[in-house]
Amino acid sequence: MAHGDSLHVVIGAGPTGRGVAERLRSDGRRVRVVTRSGRGDLPEGAERVAADVGDPEAARRACAEARVVFGCVGLPGYQGWEEKWPGIMEGLLAGAESSGARLVFSDKSWR
């Protein structure tokens, strides 16, 4: 398998997710960025996918064929953190596990 053939899925397109996606693309990696809206300022060549990773089945579809899943999810203003975070974590784990991918988790929550 060539260097860029394995799929790296970045979940989240905020500052951390965007930085991870940019670095992966600059290294010649195949990148899929997953956001709820499917939008975001992404590096050229990155695939865009809309999915709510709080839904484990949607996360499994979004992570299909991934070798590595980068969990870079954030909740703006920490709104609904206590209610939403358990489902998001369940989705991240389900997505990575379903494709046999390694999960790399980034957290900046210091609240």
Secondary structure, DSSP 8 states (H G I E B T S, - for coil): --TTTSEEEEE--SHHHHHHHHHHHHTT-EEEEEESSS-S---TT-EEEE--TTSHHHHHHHTTTEEEEEE----GGGTTHHHHHHHHHHHHHHHHHHHT-EEEE------
